[in-house]
């Protein structure tokens, strides 16, 4: 029987998820949820309808009763807010990884 190392190309990751990765994913999910919930309602709704419910810009505009241009602006602002809210967390993870590999 071939060994596991023979089945996967060198340098690729095993299919198994480590407990640390599971915890980090749950932590990231919680922070993402917090960032979305912290958005003002009109930004949060556009983000959810567009990025999570997969409605197109025209559909989001119709549902919310706003123009497509306003929809695009709100979506951009919502994404920037969430990105900024998660930026500090990303730096924290990078620092944690570099310390654990040192």
N, C-alpha and C positions, 0 to 999 in steps of 0.2 A: 504494500500500500504506500502511495506517496505521502510524504510528510506535508504538514500544513505549509511549511516554508517553500515547498516545491510547487504548490498550487497558486500562490500569489506572487506576482512580480516583486522583485526587490524594491523596497522603499514604499510599497503601498500599505495602507492601514488595514488592519484586521476588521472584519465585519462587526466584531464585538464592541459594544460601547462600555467604556469604563464607568465606574460609579462617580468618579470626579466629573466626567463629561455630562452625566445625567444631572448631577447637582447644578453644574454651570448652566445647562440648558433651562432648567426650571427657574434658576435665578434670573437669567436673561428674560425669560417669558414674563416673570413677575414685574421686572423693571419696564418691559415694553408695555404691559397692561397699565402700569401706573402712569407711564408717560402719555398713553392714549387717553386715559381717564382724566388726566390733568389738563387736556386741551379744552378750550372753550367749546361749548356745544356745537356751534356752527362749523368749526373746524373738524371736530371729532366725527360728526355725521358724514361730512364729505369724505374724510379719510376711510371710514368704515365702508361706506357705500362703494367707493371707487376701488380701494385696495383689498378689501376683505370680501365684499359681496360681488366684486368683479363687474359692476355696472360701468358702462362707458360714460364719458364726460357728459354727453347729451342727456342720457338717462338720469344721471345724478342731478343735473340742472333742473330737469322736469320734476323729479321727486321733491326737490327742495324749493322749487319755485323761484330760481335765480338764473342768471344768464350763464352761458358756458364759460365766458371770460371770468366771471366771479368764481365759478366752480374751480377753474384752473388755479386762480390766485389762492383760494382757500386751501386747496390741496397742497400746493407748493409750501405755503406757510405751515400747514400741519406737519408735513414731512420734515421740514427744517426743524421745527420744534422738537419732534420725536428724535431726530438725528442728534440734536444738541443734547437732549436729555440722556441719550445713551452714550454719548462721546466719552464722558467721564468714566463710565463703566468699562468701556473698551480699553481705555488707558490703564485702568486698574487691573484688568485681566492680563494685558501685555506685561505689566510689571510683575504680576504674580507668576506668570509662566517663566519669565527670565530669571526670577529668583529661584524657582524650583529646578531649573536646568543648570544653575550655577554650581 
